[in-house]
Amino acid sequence: MVDVSQHELVPDHTLLGDGDLEEVLEEYNIEKTDLPKIKRTDPALPDDATIGDVVRIERDSRTTDTAVVYRLVVE
């Protein structure tokens, strides 16, 4: 079976630690539940991602070299 998460077109998905998560929430002045959602079954997620984790996704961008977005893992 093909590991979709390793395909060159899939952006980097990284789990945030508690310290990093607090910084992000404070920077944007939001709660964890205000973040956009991503399903746990998404094949691009790291294998160790669990419901309630927050994932940092880094995409290539034409206007800014790298665009960073955050997603809350849901069922």
Backbone atoms as SQL, in Angstrom:
CREATE TABLE atoms (id INTEGER PRIMARY KEY, chain TEXT, resi INTEGER, resn TEXT, atom TEXT, x REAL, y REAL, z REAL);
INSERT INTO atoms VALUES
  (1, 'A', 1, 'MET', 'N', 0.841, -1.186, 0.000),
  (2, 'A', 1, 'MET', 'CA', 0.000, 0.000, 0.000),
  (3, 'A', 1, 'MET', 'C', 0.885, 1.248, 0.000),
  (4, 'A', 2, 'VAL', 'N', 0.453, 2.274, -0.663),
  (5, 'A', 2, 'VAL', 'CA', 1.212, 3.513, -0.800),
  (6, 'A', 2, 'VAL', 'C', 1.005, 4.390, 0.435),
  (7, 'A', 3, 'ASP', 'N', 2.088, 4.966, 0.937),
  (8, 'A', 3, 'ASP', 'CA', 2.009, 5.894, 2.065),
  (9, 'A', 3, 'ASP', 'C', 1.816, 7.296, 1.508),
  (10, 'A', 4, 'VAL', 'N', 0.575, 7.764, 1.503),
  (11, 'A', 4, 'VAL', 'CA', 0.225, 9.060, 0.916),
  (12, 'A', 4, 'VAL', 'C', 0.972, 10.196, 1.601),
  (13, 'A', 5, 'SER', 'N', 1.206, 10.095, 2.889),
  (14, 'A', 5, 'SER', 'CA', 1.837, 11.189, 3.635),
  (15, 'A', 5, 'SER', 'C', 3.264, 11.472, 3.164),
  (16, 'A', 6, 'GLN', 'N', 3.881, 10.543, 2.450),
  (17, 'A', 6, 'GLN', 'CA', 5.254, 10.740, 1.983),
  (18, 'A', 6, 'GLN', 'C', 5.324, 11.253, 0.546),
  (19, 'A', 7, 'HIS', 'N', 4.160, 11.491, -0.081),
  (20, 'A', 7, 'HIS', 'CA', 4.147, 11.987, -1.459),
  (21, 'A', 7, 'HIS', 'C', 4.679, 13.409, -1.504),
  (22, 'A', 8, 'GLU', 'N', 5.365, 13.760, -2.570),
  (23, 'A', 8, 'GLU', 'CA', 5.998, 15.079, -2.675),
  (24, 'A', 8, 'GLU', 'C', 5.004, 16.238, -2.709),
  (25, 'A', 9, 'LEU', 'N', 3.771, 15.993, -3.089),
  (26, 'A', 9, 'LEU', 'CA', 2.774, 17.065, -3.141),
  (27, 'A', 9, 'LEU', 'C', 2.033, 17.274, -1.823),
  (28, 'A', 10, 'VAL', 'N', 2.224, 16.390, -0.868),
  (29, 'A', 10, 'VAL', 'CA', 1.571, 16.529, 0.439),
  (30, 'A', 10, 'VAL', 'C', 2.446, 17.423, 1.319),
  (31, 'A', 11, 'PRO', 'N', 1.889, 18.514, 1.851),
  (32, 'A', 11, 'PRO', 'CA', 2.693, 19.403, 2.699),
  (33, 'A', 11, 'PRO', 'C', 3.082, 18.722, 4.008),
  (34, 'A', 12, 'ASP', 'N', 4.093, 19.276, 4.669),
  (35, 'A', 12, 'ASP', 'CA', 4.566, 18.733, 5.941),
  (36, 'A', 12, 'ASP', 'C', 3.510, 18.913, 7.022),
  (37, 'A', 13, 'HIS', 'N', 3.199, 17.837, 7.733),
  (38, 'A', 13, 'HIS', 'CA', 2.270, 17.847, 8.861),
  (39, 'A', 13, 'HIS', 'C', 3.070, 17.505, 10.117),
  (40, 'A', 14, 'THR', 'N', 3.052, 18.397, 11.102),
  (41, 'A', 14, 'THR', 'CA', 3.807, 18.207, 12.334),
  (42, 'A', 14, 'THR', 'C', 2.892, 18.402, 13.533),
  (43, 'A', 15, 'LEU', 'N', 2.948, 17.471, 14.486),
  (44, 'A', 15, 'LEU', 'CA', 2.162, 17.629, 15.712),
  (45, 'A', 15, 'LEU', 'C', 2.786, 18.704, 16.582),
  (46, 'A', 16, 'LEU', 'N', 1.949, 19.557, 17.163),
  (47, 'A', 16, 'LEU', 'CA', 2.438, 20.607, 18.059),
  (48, 'A', 16, 'LEU', 'C', 2.507, 20.082, 19.485),
  (49, 'A', 17, 'GLY', 'N', 3.564, 20.470, 20.179),
  (50, 'A', 17, 'GLY', 'CA', 3.658, 20.172, 21.601),
  (51, 'A', 17, 'GLY', 'C', 2.839, 21.186, 22.384),
  (52, 'A', 18, 'ASP', 'N', 2.641, 20.928, 23.664),
  (53, 'A', 18, 'ASP', 'CA', 1.816, 21.817, 24.492),
  (54, 'A', 18, 'ASP', 'C', 2.353, 23.243, 24.537),
  (55, 'A', 19, 'GLY', 'N', 3.668, 23.401, 24.645),
  (56, 'A', 19, 'GLY', 'CA', 4.258, 24.736, 24.701),
  (57, 'A', 19, 'GLY', 'C', 4.046, 25.509, 23.416),
  (58, 'A', 20, 'ASP', 'N', 4.268, 24.841, 22.283),
  (59, 'A', 20, 'ASP', 'CA', 4.070, 25.484, 20.987),
  (60, 'A', 20, 'ASP', 'C', 2.601, 25.827, 20.772),
  (61, 'A', 21, 'LEU', 'N', 1.715, 24.934, 21.199),
  (62, 'A', 21, 'LEU', 'CA', 0.280, 25.166, 21.044),
  (63, 'A', 21, 'LEU', 'C', -0.151, 26.404, 21.815),
  (64, 'A', 22, 'GLU', 'N', 0.316, 26.551, 23.040),
  (65, 'A', 22, 'GLU', 'CA', -0.040, 27.719, 23.852),
  (66, 'A', 22, 'GLU', 'C', 0.413, 29.013, 23.179),
  (67, 'A', 23, 'GLU', 'N', 1.607, 28.993, 22.577),
  (68, 'A', 23, 'GLU', 'CA', 2.108, 30.177, 21.883),
  (69, 'A', 23, 'GLU', 'C', 1.213, 30.548, 20.703),
  (70, 'A', 24, 'VAL', 'N', 0.796, 29.547, 19.932),
  (71, 'A', 24, 'VAL', 'CA', -0.062, 29.791, 18.766),
  (72, 'A', 24, 'VAL', 'C', -1.410, 30.349, 19.206),
  (73, 'A', 25, 'LEU', 'N', -2.015, 29.733, 20.227),
  (74, 'A', 25, 'LEU', 'CA', -3.320, 30.191, 20.700),
  (75, 'A', 25, 'LEU', 'C', -3.240, 31.607, 21.246),
  (76, 'A', 26, 'GLU', 'N', -2.155, 31.912, 21.928),
  (77, 'A', 26, 'GLU', 'CA', -1.979, 33.251, 22.478),
  (78, 'A', 26, 'GLU', 'C', -1.735, 34.269, 21.356),
  (79, 'A', 27, 'GLU', 'N', -0.936, 33.891, 20.363),
  (80, 'A', 27, 'GLU', 'CA', -0.634, 34.796, 19.252),
  (81, 'A', 27, 'GLU', 'C', -1.897, 35.203, 18.495),
  (82, 'A', 28, 'TYR', 'N', -2.781, 34.242, 18.260),
  (83, 'A', 28, 'TYR', 'CA', -4.002, 34.524, 17.509),
  (84, 'A', 28, 'TYR', 'C', -5.192, 34.858, 18.409),
  (85, 'A', 29, 'ASN', 'N', -4.992, 34.803, 19.737),
  (86, 'A', 29, 'ASN', 'CA', -6.031, 35.106, 20.711),
  (87, 'A', 29, 'ASN', 'C', -7.297, 34.278, 20.449),
  (88, 'A', 30, 'ILE', 'N', -7.110, 32.955, 20.363),
  (89, 'A', 30, 'ILE', 'CA', -8.208, 32.030, 20.094),
  (90, 'A', 30, 'ILE', 'C', -8.143, 30.853, 21.063),
  (91, 'A', 31, 'GLU', 'N', -9.208, 30.082, 21.072),
  (92, 'A', 31, 'GLU', 'CA', -9.247, 28.825, 21.820),
  (93, 'A', 31, 'GLU', 'C', -8.915, 27.691, 20.850),
  (94, 'A', 32, 'LYS', 'N', -8.526, 26.570, 21.399),
  (95, 'A', 32, 'LYS', 'CA', -8.171, 25.406, 20.587),
  (96, 'A', 32, 'LYS', 'C', -9.328, 24.989, 19.674),
  (97, 'A', 33, 'THR', 'N', -10.543, 25.073, 20.182),
  (98, 'A', 33, 'THR', 'CA', -11.714, 24.655, 19.408),
  (99, 'A', 33, 'THR', 'C', -12.069, 25.627, 18.285),
  (100, 'A', 34, 'ASP', 'N', -11.444, 26.809, 18.265),
  (101, 'A', 34, 'ASP', 'CA', -11.683, 27.776, 17.194),
  (102, 'A', 34, 'ASP', 'C', -10.884, 27.449, 15.927),
  (103, 'A', 35, 'LEU', 'N', -9.912, 26.567, 16.037),
  (104, 'A', 35, 'LEU', 'CA', -9.082, 26.210, 14.888),
  (105, 'A', 35, 'LEU', 'C', -9.887, 25.426, 13.857),
  (106, 'A', 36, 'PRO', 'N', -9.505, 25.544, 12.585),
  (107, 'A', 36, 'PRO', 'CA', -10.131, 24.694, 11.567),
  (108, 'A', 36, 'PRO', 'C', -9.860, 23.229, 11.900),
  (109, 'A', 37, 'LYS', 'N', -10.705, 22.339, 11.418),
  (110, 'A', 37, 'LYS', 'CA', -10.619, 20.921, 11.785),
  (111, 'A', 37, 'LYS', 'C', -10.006, 20.091, 10.654),
  (112, 'A', 38, 'ILE', 'N', -9.444, 18.944, 11.058),
  (113, 'A', 38, 'ILE', 'CA', -8.965, 17.938, 10.126),
  (114, 'A', 38, 'ILE', 'C', -9.349, 16.582, 10.708),
  (115, 'A', 39, 'LYS', 'N', -9.870, 15.702, 9.878),
  (116, 'A', 39, 'LYS', 'CA', -10.323, 14.397, 10.377),
  (117, 'A', 39, 'LYS', 'C', -9.136, 13.482, 10.674),
  (118, 'A', 40, 'ARG', 'N', -9.290, 12.688, 11.726),
  (119, 'A', 40, 'ARG', 'CA', -8.248, 11.747, 12.115),
  (120, 'A', 40, 'ARG', 'C', -7.947, 10.757, 10.989),
  (121, 'A', 41, 'THR', 'N', -8.909, 10.513, 10.133),
  (122, 'A', 41, 'THR', 'CA', -8.728, 9.552, 9.050),
  (123, 'A', 41, 'THR', 'C', -8.000, 10.141, 7.841),
  (124, 'A', 42, 'ASP', 'N', -7.640, 11.426, 7.885),
  (125, 'A', 42, 'ASP', 'CA', -6.915, 12.036, 6.773),
  (126, 'A', 42, 'ASP', 'C', -5.575, 11.322, 6.609),
  (127, 'A', 43, 'PRO', 'N', -5.286, 10.794, 5.430),
  (128, 'A', 43, 'PRO', 'CA', -4.071, 10.003, 5.245),
  (129, 'A', 43, 'PRO', 'C', -2.776, 10.803, 5.374),
  (130, 'A', 44, 'ALA', 'N', -2.827, 12.123, 5.316),
  (131, 'A', 44, 'ALA', 'CA', -1.623, 12.932, 5.420),
  (132, 'A', 44, 'ALA', 'C', -1.175, 13.136, 6.868),
  (133, 'A', 45, 'LEU', 'N', -2.054, 12.839, 7.832),
  (134, 'A', 45, 'LEU', 'CA', -1.699, 13.030, 9.242),
  (135, 'A', 45, 'LEU', 'C', -0.627, 12.050, 9.682),
  (136, 'A', 46, 'PRO', 'N', 0.226, 12.477, 10.629),
  (137, 'A', 46, 'PRO', 'CA', 1.187, 11.534, 11.207),
  (138, 'A', 46, 'PRO', 'C', 0.446, 10.384, 11.902),
  (139, 'A', 47, 'ASP', 'N', 1.034, 9.202, 11.917),
  (140, 'A', 47, 'ASP', 'CA', 0.395, 8.027, 12.515),
  (141, 'A', 47, 'ASP', 'C', 0.072, 8.206, 13.996),
  (142, 'A', 48, 'ASP', 'N', 0.885, 8.990, 14.707),
  (143, 'A', 48, 'ASP', 'CA', 0.680, 9.143, 16.148),
  (144, 'A', 48, 'ASP', 'C', -0.283, 10.277, 16.503),
  (145, 'A', 49, 'ALA', 'N', -0.925, 10.894, 15.515),
  (146, 'A', 49, 'ALA', 'CA', -1.904, 11.957, 15.782),
  (147, 'A', 49, 'ALA', 'C', -3.167, 11.340, 16.381),
  (148, 'A', 50, 'THR', 'N', -3.671, 11.965, 17.445),
  (149, 'A', 50, 'THR', 'CA', -4.896, 11.500, 18.084),
  (150, 'A', 50, 'THR', 'C', -5.899, 12.649, 18.133),
  (151, 'A', 51, 'ILE', 'N', -7.143, 12.295, 18.382),
  (152, 'A', 51, 'ILE', 'CA', -8.198, 13.300, 18.464),
  (153, 'A', 51, 'ILE', 'C', -7.851, 14.303, 19.567),
  (154, 'A', 52, 'GLY', 'N', -7.944, 15.589, 19.239),
  (155, 'A', 52, 'GLY', 'CA', -7.609, 16.645, 20.193),
  (156, 'A', 52, 'GLY', 'C', -6.232, 17.241, 19.969),
  (157, 'A', 53, 'ASP', 'N', -5.382, 16.580, 19.166),
  (158, 'A', 53, 'ASP', 'CA', -4.065, 17.127, 18.846),
  (159, 'A', 53, 'ASP', 'C', -4.217, 18.282, 17.866),
  (160, 'A', 54, 'VAL', 'N', -3.190, 19.123, 17.805),
  (161, 'A', 54, 'VAL', 'CA', -3.154, 20.198, 16.825),
  (162, 'A', 54, 'VAL', 'C', -1.962, 19.944, 15.909),
  (163, 'A', 55, 'VAL', 'N', -2.216, 20.098, 14.603),
  (164, 'A', 55, 'VAL', 'CA', -1.206, 19.825, 13.590),
  (165, 'A', 55, 'VAL', 'C', -0.818, 21.125, 12.897),
  (166, 'A', 56, 'ARG', 'N', 0.485, 21.310, 12.726),
  (167, 'A', 56, 'ARG', 'CA', 1.014, 22.448, 11.967),
  (168, 'A', 56, 'ARG', 'C', 1.262, 21.947, 10.549),
  (169, 'A', 57, 'ILE', 'N', 0.693, 22.644, 9.560),
  (170, 'A', 57, 'ILE', 'CA', 0.838, 22.253, 8.163),
  (171, 'A', 57, 'ILE', 'C', 1.582, 23.370, 7.432),
  (172, 'A', 58, 'GLU', 'N', 2.704, 23.014, 6.830),
  (173, 'A', 58, 'GLU', 'CA', 3.525, 23.987, 6.098),
  (174, 'A', 58, 'GLU', 'C', 3.408, 23.708, 4.608),
  (175, 'A', 59, 'ARG', 'N', 2.856, 24.686, 3.886),
  (176, 'A', 59, 'ARG', 'CA', 2.664, 24.555, 2.440),
  (177, 'A', 59, 'ARG', 'C', 3.557, 25.544, 1.710),
  (178, 'A', 60, 'ASP', 'N', 3.965, 25.174, 0.512),
  (179, 'A', 60, 'ASP', 'CA', 4.667, 26.122, -0.350),
  (180, 'A', 60, 'ASP', 'C', 3.664, 27.173, -0.802),
  (181, 'A', 61, 'SER', 'N', 4.157, 28.399, -0.925),
  (182, 'A', 61, 'SER', 'CA', 3.283, 29.494, -1.319),
  (183, 'A', 61, 'SER', 'C', 3.993, 30.367, -2.339),
  (184, 'A', 62, 'ARG', 'N', 3.240, 30.860, -3.307),
  (185, 'A', 62, 'ARG', 'CA', 3.834, 31.744, -4.311),
  (186, 'A', 62, 'ARG', 'C', 4.079, 33.146, -3.760),
  (187, 'A', 63, 'THR', 'N', 3.268, 33.579, -2.809),
  (188, 'A', 63, 'THR', 'CA', 3.399, 34.941, -2.288),
  (189, 'A', 63, 'THR', 'C', 4.318, 35.029, -1.074),
  (190, 'A', 64, 'THR', 'N', 4.253, 34.044, -0.212),
  (191, 'A', 64, 'THR', 'CA', 5.187, 33.952, 0.906),
  (192, 'A', 64, 'THR', 'C', 5.793, 32.568, 0.782),
  (193, 'A', 65, 'ASP', 'N', 7.070, 32.454, 0.849),
  (194, 'A', 65, 'ASP', 'CA', 7.725, 31.176, 0.555),
  (195, 'A', 65, 'ASP', 'C', 7.032, 29.986, 1.191),
  (196, 'A', 66, 'THR', 'N', 6.590, 30.154, 2.434),
  (197, 'A', 66, 'THR', 'CA', 5.915, 29.066, 3.143),
  (198, 'A', 66, 'THR', 'C', 4.687, 29.610, 3.857),
  (199, 'A', 67, 'ALA', 'N', 3.565, 28.934, 3.680),
  (200, 'A', 67, 'ALA', 'CA', 2.336, 29.288, 4.393),
  (201, 'A', 67, 'ALA', 'C', 2.119, 28.254, 5.499),
  (202, 'A', 68, 'VAL', 'N', 1.872, 28.731, 6.710),
  (203, 'A', 68, 'VAL', 'CA', 1.674, 27.840, 7.851),
  (204, 'A', 68, 'VAL', 'C', 0.226, 27.942, 8.305),
  (205, 'A', 69, 'VAL', 'N', -0.420, 26.790, 8.469),
  (206, 'A', 69, 'VAL', 'CA', -1.790, 26.729, 8.983),
  (207, 'A', 69, 'VAL', 'C', -1.833, 25.689, 10.102),
  (208, 'A', 70, 'TYR', 'N', -2.827, 25.802, 10.953),
  (209, 'A', 70, 'TYR', 'CA', -2.991, 24.888, 12.074),
  (210, 'A', 70, 'TYR', 'C', -4.359, 24.245, 11.991),
  (211, 'A', 71, 'ARG', 'N', -4.434, 22.961, 12.328),
  (212, 'A', 71, 'ARG', 'CA', -5.694, 22.222, 12.296),
  (213, 'A', 71, 'ARG', 'C', -5.837, 21.386, 13.565),
  (214, 'A', 72, 'LEU', 'N', -7.063, 21.334, 14.063),
  (215, 'A', 72, 'LEU', 'CA', -7.406, 20.505, 15.214),
  (216, 'A', 72, 'LEU', 'C', -7.872, 19.149, 14.711),
  (217, 'A', 73, 'VAL', 'N', -7.291, 18.074, 15.230),
  (218, 'A', 73, 'VAL', 'CA', -7.664, 16.724, 14.810),
  (219, 'A', 73, 'VAL', 'C', -8.968, 16.336, 15.486),
  (220, 'A', 74, 'VAL', 'N', -9.956, 15.946, 14.666),
  (221, 'A', 74, 'VAL', 'CA', -11.273, 15.534, 15.177),
  (222, 'A', 74, 'VAL', 'C', -11.605, 14.149, 14.662),
  (223, 'A', 75, 'GLU', 'N', -12.676, 13.579, 15.242),
  (224, 'A', 75, 'GLU', 'CA', -13.107, 12.243, 14.859),
  (225, 'A', 75, 'GLU', 'C', -13.653, 12.274, 13.487);
